[in-house]
Amino acid sequence: EERRAALSERMQERITNLAANVSNRLDAAVTRMQNIIDRVNSRIEKLSERDIDTTEAEGHMDDAQDAVDAAITQLENIDAIVAAAVSAENPRTAWQEAKTEFLAIKESIRSAHTSLRAAVTSLKDAVQAEESGAGAAVRADQADSDGEDTEEPDTDSE
């Protein structure tokens, strides 16, 4: 029975360490995602100053920030959930709650990633639309000024 108790303690320690490793990786992913959100928000501010429409991107960024905030909140509770699962009477069934929580965190990170991609795509589209609109306006101005400044020689009258 001592052997069984020692095995149980070793298993608890291994499960706790594995869960801590997963938790650390998820935390690192959330930190990277937050850094990217901060950088994209900075770019949105710069583009807004150039009068580029960034409302769609801002909406996607709000969604991304909400997802990252949800993941951070879930990560704060994960250690207590794992500890409760490991020390429970029936760890196998108690582990399901921890597993569900890990999957929810993973889904929040994926949601943030999807929103970030959508924001970047909409920013690229907005910049491209602005540049093509400005380019067309410049070309139209050049065509107008070319037509006014130079007169074509009259080749019909000889």
Secondary structure, DSSP 4 states (H G I P E B T S, - for coil): -HHHHHHHHHHHHHHHHHHHHHHHHHHHHHHHHHHHHHHHHHHHHHHHHTT---HHHHHHHHHHHHHHHHHHHHHHHHHHHHHHHHTSSSHHHHHHHHHHHHHHHHHHHHHHHHHHHHHHHHHHHHHHHHHHHHHHHHHHHHHHHHHHH-PPP--S--
